[in-house]
């Protein structure tokens, strides 16, 4: 089954909930909806499922317009972050419930339930009721019920949030493969850029009810078409600096100038925003830089450490820069115990940065002219 959203919109009164969302979902594919809370991920899934009806646009399933059809007329399974199970039924009966509604033979039901229970590690718990399960076990029950249904469209709304780390990592690898074997379209909503990268497939970034970019996950990460897509696909948040380009020189808000190289090379004179993730900035101390060992390719500016977040074998160092440039987050390999107030310098790798125009679209130099990229705009901007 294929599913096409054609300029789908949803309004409630004067409030725009979803604006002109277009997606083309093919059988056996992993599709990630990536965006912060309230960006529209769950609402978009409800529209796909037929739980809500759009106020504009069309939803087409295998060439058939299903815009007005409800969820009962579609082959869909949905699992929310907050698990939903029948409290009076055993785990076995919870998993088997959609199969009994379909009228399948007892032997077929037993085989499907056994396979799903083994995958979700629920075999010892099949006789228990949901009240006798942990939150993670209840979520695994809900996932197993979606799996046995063998629906053509499977919608997973942050389904692994309540699971322990090890099982979450395993299921991130297993779920796309399992559902792909059935030929189902798998749509997975998450707020975590790292999870989107682990799931691979294709990703649509969402911001305030709008799809800001769609494409292969790694490509969207490496080549964001606009500032909103780059912000959504950055954790910690995207670092942003206001820059003015004039005569081949870029100037920061504090008056510090540096050669307009990397994404700034060849841009027309004017204002833009330089965006870069934490891994494009390193911390330099009196003893030298803490980074990849390579000399910086961009500007360096001083500041004071405000906080250091240690994440496994990495440290995220927050530096409050001098002269009003704001706070910059730098990624440093290894565990480093910076103290608040420690004086350091931030060194920027321009080669890993992005330039965004005043309208938020990505700007890239092409053949001496600047090209703004993003949905609805692929036209050269005169230099």
Steps between C-alpha positions, in 0.01 A plus 500: 500500500616853421376806688515853362422817691422772247518852652314380809398769748307513824349810656302542820325833473767748397781287641715311247596162647648339185591709194528357147668173598608287204658155537540195277530181708584173330456136613769351721658834586605662827378860524595721793309809614751711692401807693462649847191460715194670343659512155214294353637145492211330680239702314657405167487133601133532600427641155682206338302255712160655431446599864482865390380640168700775327338832420695527173698275267467128428618169643545235231551129569611287205357760264166510686384818675439401864482852642150453639542141623530428873753277671278189486509509120882501490769243569684685774660434840610777735706495821528810716769594751236456771416133460136390466403148607177332609533488881282192555666285233817298536809593300424212265143619445611861455736396223247264342206743510534648148543152353178380660318801357632393158356150559830315453535131585622411849822343371587813301431721802721285723787506250490877454473571873788264577725669242419850625536401866843352433618813320374729778625268777152452638488117506515467882224761541228381264263402784541828691269800481636850416475600868764235576746643247753780510451800273758364255332159492163661430651695210649181360153344517359788296782463245436125475130564431594735214743243364256207487236707323721510188351832398612667179564828683670493842522827694735511800480819707817507714435135588830417672512786751389277791741214429836434661808608306614155384159390369446839338823467306415146389151594384628799306690246291230233488174689444583648156613159375202312640239735363685531166468122458122539511512771231345749740563872500665582833467857629692578818470829689781622724636817657857364501736568207724215615212253482412615148859437390499152655173410326632620160237485224347835401434791733254788488585786735205690648477849647175655622282274285706535184723244332825689451696231315465139383771263381736217592575545869876543470459747213254717695742503793805590292328742264213685672301709254406768752563620852190330642611159368852556637360597841276193515791273405744636760549376854628698690323796334653653189755775570417818309704814441389816320751582225535786251686424177667784310786494252608145581508565875251371755440706812342380826278711723799593720686645200735204467581436134623187321528380138161408350589140427319166514122558466558877493728494196353673197192629678367845410557780747240507775384340823462127559507247781787257550368176647715216631456194718701429814741270313608791279637696798786411727627643826849648519671544836841635588635151444356480146181395325281214614361360179608300200855632506451698179554878487176702496378611156289789625478766766606459861339696781547498878249426771435334835371151569149501650435125527639169376273206415673163499334244274679167497842561348416853382465838666276784386657824615276809515703817451359848561690702244627851559361812332143378474535209258286279722563144621670244277489125570814307403548124478822374655608136480568349841396598851610851600430662836481867408398727783246779454687819418802328342635719221516329159476583132254353250656400168258448211539263205337696218503196275231340720282811530193617306397846378134602517345807341263744672205283389651194671585314179842344462740694279778331309741649250479352151715628216544847645134543583311426819224242482228489764377146558185378668141400431355709220823681415777378271572825318842671478528826690704761307839561650 
